[in-house]
């Protein structure tokens, strides 16, 4: 079971750590110290719902149609490979300093709406949490639940660290090079996961 827990945490962490609109928004709110708890909870709880749907729903479909699991496994391999390549391309293009805007306080309602849009209007979140996490979790049967819970824990820990630790990260991520290095690390993790999914199944 512990291999499922460790894999679930690492998979969940590697998927959400990639730089994107949602993470940039969370980091900005953390740097501004504005409605951070609400933003962290929305992002993490949304991930929890989607991961549960992926792990639970994927398992049910896989039992009803045995071929579905194999098809999703190779879809996961393709997605991870392309996703990793995109991270390397982003690193090649260079990082961008993430500077919080200097405007006045933003009302909580507006922040919540923006956070929900960044989370639920992003098509990649469904591929990441429902399809990809669901397909990988099936490889750890009968411990899919442990895998999914670990992925949820990764989401909560990452968004909490990103939101509440933003002030500590500000000097580091003010430098574009830091974002470039992060993109490279994420790209490597994606390709390692793709290889494991391809040759471990």
N, C-alpha and C positions, 0 to 999 in steps of 0.2 A: 504493500500500500504506500509505503514512504516514497518509492520511486514515482508513483502517480502524483503525490503531493508536491514533491520537488519539481517535477516536470510541469505540473499545473501552474505553480508559482512563477517559474521561469518563462513559460509560454505567455502567461498573462502579462508579466512585467515587460517582456520584450516587445509585445504588440502595442502596449499603450505608451511606451517610452519614446516611440518615434515622434519626431517633431511634426506638429500639425496645428490646425487652427484651434482645436480644443485645448491642447496643452499650452499653446501660446496665450490663450485667453486665461487659463487658470494661473499661469505664471504672472501675467500682468496684474490680475486681481491680487495675487500674493504680494507683488512688489508695491501695489497701492495700499495693501492692508484693508481691502474694501470687500465686505460680504464674503470673506474667504470660506467660512464654514458652510454657507449655503451652496457655494459653487462646488466645493469638494464633495458634499453629500449628493448633489444632483448627478455629478459625473460618476461617482463610485456606485451609487444605487442603480443608476441606469445600466452600467456595466453588469451589475449583479443580475438584473432582470434578463438581460440579453444572454448572458452566459448560461443562466439556468434554462432558458429556452433552447439554447444550442445543445447543451449536454443532455437535457431530458428529451427534447424533441428528436434530436439526431439518433439517440439510442432506440427510440420507438420505431422510427422509420427504418433504421438498419435491421432491426429484428424482422420487420414485415417484408423488407426487400433486401436480401443479403448482398446483392450487387451494388446497392447504394453506398455502402461503407467504402468499398474499393474505389468507386467513382469519386467520392468525396475526398478520399486520401490523395488521389492524384491531382484533384483540383486544388487541394491544400498545398501540394508540392509546387504546382505551377504558380499559385498565388504568392507563396513565400519567396520563390525564386525571383519573380518580377518585383515584389515589394522590396527585397534586398537590393536589387539592381537600381530601383528608384532612390533608395537611401544613398547608394554610392554616387549616383548622378547628382543628387542634391549636395553631397559633400564636394564633388568636383566643381559645382557651380559656386561654392563658397557660402559661408554662413552669413547671417544678418543679425546685427546687434538688436537685442530685444529691449527697447526702452519704453517704460510705462508712459502713457500719455499724461500730460500735465494738467488736464482739465479738472474741473471741480468734481465733487462726489456724484456718483451715478445712483439713482434710486434702486432699491432692492428689486422691485418688480421688473425693471428693465434688465438688470443683471441676470435675473432668473430666466427671462425670455431668451436672452442672448445665449445663455448657457445651454438651455434646452435645444435651441437651434443648432449650436455647434455640435451637440451630441446626437440628436435624433435625425437631423437633416443631412448627416454625413453618411453616404452610402458605404464607405469603407468600414464603418462600425459594425454593420451587419455581416460583412464578410469576415471581419476579425473575430467577433464574439460568437455569432451564431454558427456560421459555416466552418470556420477554421478551428475554433476551440472545440466545437462539437465533433468535428472529424478526428482531431487529435485525441480527444478524451476517449473515443471508442477504442483506441489502441491500448488503453489501460483497463479494459474490462476485467473484472467486475468492479473496479474502483473508480468509475467515471465520476461519482459524486465527490470523492476526495479530490480528484483532479479539478473539478469545477469550483469547489470551495476554496482551493488554493489559488486558483485564478482570480476569484473574487477578492481574496485577501491581498493579492498583489495589486489589484486595482485600488482598494482602499488605502494601502500603505503608500502607493506611488502618488496618488492625488493629494493625500495628506502631506507628504513630504514636499511635493511641488508647491502646494498652496501656502503652507505654513512655514516652509523653509526657504521661500523665495528670497527673503531679505539676505539670507546667508549666501545664496547663489548669485545674487545680483552682480557682485564684482567679477565673478567668473564668466557668466554668460553675457556680460557687456562686451566680451571679446568674440568676434565672429569665429575665431579659430576653435573655441570651445564647442560651438555648435557643429562645426565640421567634424571634429573628432567624435562627437556623439553620433553623428550620422554614420560614420564609418563603423563604429562599434555595433550599432543597430543592424547595419547591413550584414556584417559578419554573423551575427546571431541568427538573422533570418535565413541565411544560406546554410548554416549548421543545422537548423531545425528542418529545412527542406531536405537535406541529405539524410537526416535521421528518419524522417517520415517516409522517404522513398526507399531506403535500404533496410529499414527496421520493421517494415510491415510484411 
